[in-house]
Amino acid sequence: MSEENVSGSPTAPSEDLNLKSLLRNYISLIGLALAVVALANIVFLFLIDIMSAHPSPYIGVLAYMVAPGFFILGLLLVPVGMWMERKKRAGRAAKGFPLLDLNNPSQRSTVAFFLSFVILFVLMSAIGSYRGYEYTDSVEFCGQLCHSVMHPEFIAHQGSPHSRVRCVDCHVGAGAGWYVRSKLSGARQVFKTALNTFPRPIETPVANLRPAPETCEQCHWPKKFWGAQLKVINHFGSDEKNTPRQLRLLIKTGGGDPNAGVASGIHWHMNIGNKITYWSDAKRQNISYVRLEDLNGKVTEYSAQGADTSAAALGKLQTKRMDCVDCHNRPTHIYMPPDRFVDQSLTAHRIDASLPFAKAQGVEVLTADYKTTDEAVQAIATKIPEFYKQKYPDISTSKQREISGMVSELQRIFRASIFPEMKVSWKTHPDNVGHFYFQGCFRCHDGNHVSKEGKTITKDCNSCHTLLSQEEGGVQLMGSSDGIAFKHPVDLGDMTAVNCSDCHNGGVGP
């Protein structure tokens, strides 16, 4: 029978087992101190995050991931220390747990404080967890947290048509399954980053990309009929005068849905009215076999001449049903070749076209071999002024501002498109839109894929675009609304015997 005091209530627990007394140990006190400091940091960083127009990416990591971790660790240390302290005093106090008596004002206040704290902590944890989840889906988290690793992809994203689209909208998309898969993959990448074992350059996740109908087509309307679209291409020669050239093309975009328009043009390939399947290497650059099922269900199969298309050989290749990203495979992370970048700068007057050999010199310094970005930036700042000082001393004196502007623009171009530290440049990732620098369309439309019936996948330029006019030096060489034959600046003979990418490599020379 337990002892009772005069009022008949149980005897109060020993002072040695009082809650406040049990808190008096180093572990619990350290835990309380850690929790208080972490909480103060969470509040401070949260205020910075919501009040700053462009907060640092590290703010989100510290506020919603690191600081809450220390806060929870501190709270866990408190009961651990109390348990160890109670075990230590066990020989000096009655065994059993402390009694809870809500009639005792002191204990009632302690319980009320504890319950209030738990409710507040749960609310803060819910908000913090959501903010942490939201932050891990942000562009800043994906692109800026690991500067050296994802820097090229982040910079390319910022200058792309999809710069306002979050990374996760394309690389993850909706649904819990893909979210979990992406986070597990991300965890492996974190270890590779920590151990410095990640590949340079970062490989394009061709096999792991979510199908385009589940990502791209959530914004883009694949069944829309586009008809034909005008494309103007400005180009400058590598001669002293930077001779301007301009092509005007009518791109036959067309459409693939017979209910929205004629199934024709480039978007005829879109697998709406027609179904196209192909067999290729892992990077989808060498296509050996193509299967076409047309609107009427007729199947035609094309084999690349000289390729092994036996069942055993095809079984070793990647099989894919064609969708948007088979042509638009670089919709966001675009690394533009130096000659095209310089052409754009000359067109926009960011580089003065009156500077002799501006095109040639710009491309030459951009395509030189550099080990680091800083080395390249310094070399550009030295070589361009030195060239004009030696070859054109009068221009070097009279056009110092224009030459300085050219240096700044070339440095900007280098930082935006070439990343020596990660071994990334315009040559790293093939761009399948068009066929100027890479095979692109000619992966199939090379005149070399033939069916059993003798049909050939055409290489006719006019099947995708019509050249309306071609100008050089401000003088129109030719023009016609019905289309004209392309005239190359250098006579190459039979143009159908070569591909653009055989010579055009984004730099100087073949």
C-alpha positions in Angstrom: 0.0 0.0 0.0 1.4 3.4 -1.0 2.1 6.1 1.6 -0.6 8.8 1.8 -0.4 12.2 3.3 -2.9 13.7 5.6 -5.3 14.7 2.8 -5.3 11.1 1.5 -3.5 11.9 -1.8 -0.4 9.9 -3.0 2.9 11.2 -1.7 4.6 13.6 -4.2 7.5 12.1 -6.2 11.0 12.4 -5.0 12.7 15.7 -5.9 15.4 13.5 -7.6 12.7 12.5 -10.2 11.1 15.9 -10.8 11.0 16.9 -14.5 12.8 20.2 -13.9 15.4 18.4 -11.9 16.0 15.8 -14.6 16.7 18.5 -17.1 19.8 19.5 -15.1 22.3 17.4 -17.1 24.8 18.3 -19.8 23.1 16.4 -22.6 19.7 17.9 -22.1 21.1 21.4 -21.6 23.2 21.0 -24.8 20.0 19.8 -26.7 18.0 22.8 -25.4 20.7 25.2 -26.4 21.0 23.6 -29.9 17.3 23.7 -30.4 17.0 27.3 -29.4 19.9 28.4 -31.7 18.5 26.4 -34.6 15.0 27.8 -34.1 16.4 31.3 -34.1 18.2 30.6 -37.3 15.1 29.1 -38.9 13.1 32.2 -38.2 15.9 34.5 -39.3 16.6 32.6 -42.6 12.8 32.3 -43.3 12.4 36.1 -43.0 15.4 36.6 -45.4 13.8 34.1 -47.8 10.4 35.7 -48.0 11.8 39.3 -48.0 14.6 39.0 -50.6 13.7 39.4 -54.2 16.4 37.0 -55.3 17.6 35.0 -52.3 20.7 32.8 -52.5 20.1 29.1 -53.2 21.9 28.3 -49.9 19.2 30.2 -47.9 16.6 27.5 -48.8 19.0 24.7 -48.0 19.9 26.2 -44.6 16.3 27.3 -43.7 14.4 24.2 -44.7 16.9 21.4 -44.5 20.0 22.0 -42.4 18.6 24.2 -39.5 15.4 22.0 -39.0 17.7 19.0 -38.8 19.7 20.5 -35.9 16.5 21.7 -34.3 15.1 18.1 -34.2 18.4 16.8 -33.1 18.4 19.2 -30.2 14.9 18.2 -29.2 15.8 14.6 -29.2 18.8 15.2 -27.0 16.6 16.6 -24.2 14.6 13.4 -23.4 17.8 11.3 -24.0 19.6 13.3 -21.4 16.7 13.1 -19.0 16.4 9.3 -19.4 20.1 8.9 -18.7 20.0 11.3 -15.7 17.0 9.4 -14.3 18.8 6.1 -14.8 21.8 7.5 -13.0 19.7 8.5 -10.0 17.7 5.3 -9.9 19.5 4.0 -6.8 18.6 7.2 -4.9 15.0 7.5 -5.8 11.9 5.4 -5.7 11.4 3.3 -8.8 8.6 4.2 -11.2 7.7 7.0 -13.5 7.0 10.5 -12.2 3.4 11.0 -11.3 1.3 13.5 -13.3 -1.2 15.4 -11.2 -3.1 18.1 -13.0 -4.4 19.4 -9.7 -0.9 20.6 -9.1 -0.6 24.1 -10.6 3.1 23.7 -11.4 2.5 20.4 -13.3 -0.6 21.8 -15.0 1.5 24.8 -16.3 4.2 22.4 -17.5 1.7 20.2 -19.4 0.0 23.3 -21.0 3.4 24.6 -22.1 4.4 21.2 -23.5 1.1 20.7 -25.4 1.4 24.3 -26.8 4.9 23.7 -27.9 4.0 20.4 -29.6 1.2 22.0 -31.6 3.5 24.9 -32.6 6.3 22.5 -33.5 3.9 20.3 -35.6 2.7 23.4 -37.5 6.2 24.6 -38.1 7.3 21.2 -39.2 4.4 21.0 -41.7 5.3 24.4 -43.1 9.0 23.7 -43.2 8.5 20.3 -44.8 6.3 21.8 -47.5 8.9 24.6 -48.1 11.7 22.1 -48.2 9.7 20.0 -50.7 9.0 23.1 -52.7 12.6 24.2 -52.6 14.0 20.9 -53.8 11.8 21.3 -56.9 13.1 24.8 -57.6 15.4 25.8 -60.5 17.9 27.3 -58.0 18.2 24.0 -56.1 18.7 22.0 -59.3 21.1 24.4 -61.0 22.9 26.6 -58.5 23.4 24.4 -55.5 26.1 22.3 -57.2 27.8 25.1 -59.1 30.6 23.1 -60.7 28.4 20.2 -61.7 25.2 21.7 -63.1 26.6 25.1 -64.0 26.5 24.5 -67.8 23.0 23.2 -67.7 21.8 26.1 -65.5 23.4 28.7 -67.7 22.0 27.1 -70.9 18.5 26.9 -69.2 18.6 30.6 -68.4 19.1 31.6 -72.0 16.6 29.1 -73.5 13.0 29.3 -74.7 12.1 27.4 -71.5 13.9 29.6 -69.0 10.6 30.2 -67.2 9.9 26.4 -66.9 11.1 24.6 -63.8 13.6 21.7 -64.3 11.2 19.3 -62.6 8.4 20.0 -65.0 10.3 18.3 -67.7 12.7 16.0 -65.8 10.1 14.7 -63.3 6.6 15.8 -64.2 3.4 15.0 -62.3 2.8 11.9 -60.2 4.4 10.4 -57.0 6.1 7.5 -58.9 8.3 9.8 -61.0 9.0 12.1 -58.0 10.3 9.2 -55.9 12.3 7.9 -58.8 13.9 11.3 -59.4 14.8 11.8 -55.7 16.4 8.3 -55.5 18.4 9.2 -58.6 19.3 12.5 -57.1 20.6 10.8 -53.9 23.0 8.8 -56.0 24.1 11.9 -57.7 24.8 13.6 -54.4 27.1 10.8 -53.4 28.9 11.1 -56.8 29.3 14.8 -56.2 30.6 14.4 -52.7 33.1 11.8 -53.9 34.0 13.7 -57.0 33.2 10.7 -59.2 30.6 12.4 -61.4 31.2 12.2 -65.2 32.5 15.2 -67.2 30.5 16.2 -69.1 27.2 15.2 -67.5 25.6 12.7 -69.8 22.2 13.4 -71.3 19.7 11.1 -69.6 18.3 9.9 -72.9 17.0 6.5 -71.6 15.6 8.0 -68.3 13.6 10.9 -69.8 9.9 10.8 -69.2 7.9 10.3 -72.4 7.1 13.6 -74.2 3.3 13.1 -74.1 3.6 13.2 -70.2 5.7 16.4 -70.1 6.1 18.5 -73.3 2.5 17.9 -74.4 1.1 19.2 -71.1 1.9 22.7 -72.5 2.3 22.2 -76.2 -0.6 21.3 -78.4 0.6 18.5 -80.7 -2.5 18.4 -82.8 -2.4 22.0 -83.8 -1.8 22.5 -87.6 0.9 25.1 -88.1 1.1 25.3 -91.9 4.3 27.0 -93.2 6.5 29.4 -91.2 9.0 32.0 -92.4 12.5 31.6 -91.0 15.2 34.2 -91.7 18.9 33.1 -91.2 21.5 35.9 -90.9 25.1 34.9 -91.6 28.4 36.8 -91.9 31.4 35.8 -93.9 34.9 35.3 -92.4 36.3 37.9 -94.8 37.7 41.3 -94.0 34.3 43.0 -94.6 32.3 40.4 -92.6 30.1 40.2 -95.7 26.5 39.7 -94.6 24.4 36.9 -96.1 20.7 36.2 -95.5 18.5 33.2 -96.3 14.7 33.3 -96.2 13.2 29.9 -95.8 9.6 28.8 -95.7 9.6 26.0 -93.1 6.9 23.4 -93.9 5.9 22.7 -90.3 2.5 21.3 -91.2 0.7 19.0 -88.8 0.1 15.3 -88.0 -3.6 15.3 -87.2 -5.8 14.8 -90.3 -8.8 16.2 -88.3 -7.0 19.6 -87.7 -5.5 19.9 -91.2 -3.6 18.1 -93.9 -1.2 15.5 -92.4 1.9 17.0 -94.0 5.2 18.8 -93.4 7.7 18.2 -90.6 5.0 17.5 -88.0 3.7 14.7 -90.1 6.1 12.6 -88.0 4.3 13.4 -84.8 2.7 9.9 -84.4 -0.9 11.4 -84.4 -2.0 10.2 -87.8 1.2 8.2 -88.5 3.1 5.8 -86.2 6.8 5.7 -86.6 9.1 3.4 -84.6 12.9 3.2 -85.1 15.8 1.1 -83.9 19.0 2.9 -83.0 22.1 3.1 -80.8 21.8 4.2 -77.2 22.3 7.9 -78.1 19.7 7.8 -80.9 22.1 9.2 -83.5 22.6 6.1 -85.7 19.3 4.8 -86.9 19.4 1.4 -88.6 15.7 0.5 -89.0 12.5 2.5 -89.4 8.9 1.2 -89.3 6.1 3.3 -90.5 2.4 2.7 -90.1 0.3 5.2 -92.1 -3.2 6.5 -91.7 -4.7 3.4 -93.4 -2.7 0.9 -91.3 -0.3 0.1 -94.1 3.2 -0.8 -92.7 6.4 0.0 -94.5 9.9 -0.8 -93.1 13.1 0.9 -94.1 16.6 -0.5 -93.5 19.8 1.5 -93.7 22.0 0.1 -96.5 25.0 -1.6 -95.2 23.6 -2.0 -91.6 23.0 -5.4 -90.0 19.2 -5.5 -89.6 18.8 -9.1 -88.7 16.5 -10.0 -85.8 19.5 -10.6 -83.5 21.2 -7.3 -84.4 18.0 -5.3 -84.0 17.4 -7.0 -80.6 20.6 -5.4 -79.4 19.5 -1.9 -80.4 17.2 0.6 -78.6 13.6 0.6 -79.9 11.6 3.8 -79.6 8.4 5.1 -80.9 9.0 8.6 -82.3 7.9 11.7 -80.4 8.7 15.4 -80.0 12.1 15.0 -78.4 13.5 12.8 -81.2 13.9 16.0 -83.2 13.6 18.7 -80.4 16.2 16.9 -78.2 17.8 20.1 -76.9 14.7 22.2 -76.2 16.3 23.9 -73.1 20.0 23.1 -72.6 21.2 24.6 -75.9 24.9 25.1 -76.4 25.1 27.3 -79.5 28.1 27.0 -81.8 30.5 29.9 -81.8 30.0 31.0 -85.4 26.2 31.2 -84.9 26.6 33.1 -81.6 28.9 35.6 -83.3 26.5 35.9 -86.2 23.7 36.8 -83.7 25.9 39.4 -82.0 26.8 41.0 -85.3 23.2 41.1 -86.3 22.2 42.7 -83.0 25.1 45.2 -83.3 26.7 43.9 -80.1 29.8 43.4 -82.2 30.6 46.2 -84.6 30.5 44.7 -88.2 32.8 47.5 -89.4 35.7 46.0 -87.5 37.8 44.0 -90.0 37.6 40.3 -89.7 35.4 40.6 -86.6 33.6 37.3 -87.5 36.8 35.4 -88.2 38.7 36.7 -85.1 35.7 36.2 -82.8 35.2 32.5 -83.9 39.0 31.9 -83.7 39.4 33.0 -80.1 36.2 31.2 -79.0 37.3 27.9 -80.5 40.8 27.9 -79.1 41.7 25.2 -76.5 41.4 26.5 -72.9 41.7 24.6 -69.7 39.6 27.0 -67.6 37.1 29.8 -68.2 39.3 32.3 -66.5 42.1 31.4 -69.0 39.7 31.9 -71.9 38.4 35.3 -70.6 42.0 36.5 -70.2 43.0 35.3 -73.6 40.1 37.0 -75.3 40.9 40.3 -73.6 44.5 40.0 -74.9 44.3 38.5 -78.4 41.5 40.7 -79.9 43.1 44.1 -79.1 46.5 42.7 -80.0 45.2 41.6 -83.5 43.9 45.1 -84.3 47.0 46.8 -82.8 49.3 44.8 -85.1 47.1 44.6 -88.3 45.1 47.8 -88.1 46.9 50.3 -85.9 44.7 53.2 -87.0 41.5 51.3 -86.2 43.0 50.1 -82.9 43.3 53.8 -81.9 40.1 55.2 -83.4 37.8 52.4 -82.4 38.9 51.5 -78.9 35.4 51.5 -77.6 34.1 49.2 -80.3 37.1 46.8 -79.8 36.4 46.8 -76.0 32.8 46.1 -76.7 33.7 43.2 -78.9 36.0 41.7 -76.2 33.2 42.0 -73.6 30.7 40.3 -76.0 33.0 37.5 -76.8 33.7 36.9 -73.1 29.9 36.7 -72.5 29.5 34.3 -75.4 32.2 32.0 -74.0 30.7 32.0 -70.5 27.3 31.2 -71.9 28.3 28.3 -74.2 31.7 26.8 -73.4 32.6 25.2 -70.0 36.1 23.8 -70.0 35.9 22.6 -66.4 33.0 20.3 -67.2 34.2 19.6 -70.8 31.0 21.0 -72.2 30.7 22.9 -75.5 28.6 23.0 -78.6 30.2 19.7 -79.7 29.2 17.7 -76.6 25.5 17.1 -77.2 24.1 16.7 -80.8 21.2 18.9 -81.6 18.7 17.1 -83.9 16.7 20.1 -85.0 17.8 20.7 -88.6 21.0 19.3 -90.1 23.6 22.0 -90.1 26.1 21.0 -87.4 24.8 17.4 -86.8 23.1 14.8 -88.8 19.7 15.6 -87.3 17.1 15.0 -90.0 19.7 13.1 -92.1 19.7 10.3 -89.5 16.8 9.0 -91.5 16.4 11.4 -94.4 19.8 10.4 -95.9 18.6 8.7 -99.1 20.1 5.5 -97.7 17.1 4.0 -95.9 15.4 1.7 -98.4 12.3 -0.5 -98.0 11.9 -4.0 -99.5 9.6 -2.4 -102.2 12.4 -0.1 -103.2 11.1 3.0 -101.6 13.6 5.4 -100.1 13.3 7.9 -97.3 13.7 11.1 -99.2 16.7 13.5 -98.9 14.9 16.2 -101.0 15.4 19.6 -99.2 12.1 20.9 -100.5 10.2 18.2 -98.6 10.8 20.2 -95.4 11.5 23.8 -96.5 11.4 26.1 -99.5 14.2 28.6 -100.1 12.5 31.9 -101.0 15.5 34.2 -101.4 19.2 34.4 -100.8 21.1 37.6 -100.4 24.8 38.5 -100.1 26.3 41.9 -99.1 22.8 43.4 -99.2 22.2 42.3 -102.8 19.5 39.8 -103.5 21.0 37.1 -105.7 17.8 35.4 -106.5 14.2 35.1 -105.3 10.9 33.4 -106.1 7.7 32.7 -104.3 7.8 29.1 -105.8 11.2 28.4 -104.2 14.7 28.5 -105.6 17.8 26.2 -105.5 20.3 27.0 -102.8 23.5 28.5 -104.0 26.5 27.8 -101.7 29.0 30.6 -101.3 31.7 28.1 -102.4 31.1 25.9 -105.4 30.8 22.3 -104.0 29.5 20.6 -107.1 26.7 18.2 -106.5 25.1 19.4 -103.2 23.1 16.2 -102.8 26.3 14.2 -102.4 27.3 16.0 -99.1 25.7 16.9 -95.8 26.0 20.3 -94.2 27.6 18.8 -91.0 30.4 17.3 -93.1 32.0 20.7 -93.1 30.2 22.9 -90.6 31.5 22.2 -87.1 30.7 25.4 -85.4 34.3 26.7 -85.6 36.9 27.6 -88.2 37.7 25.2 -91.0 36.3 21.7 -91.6 
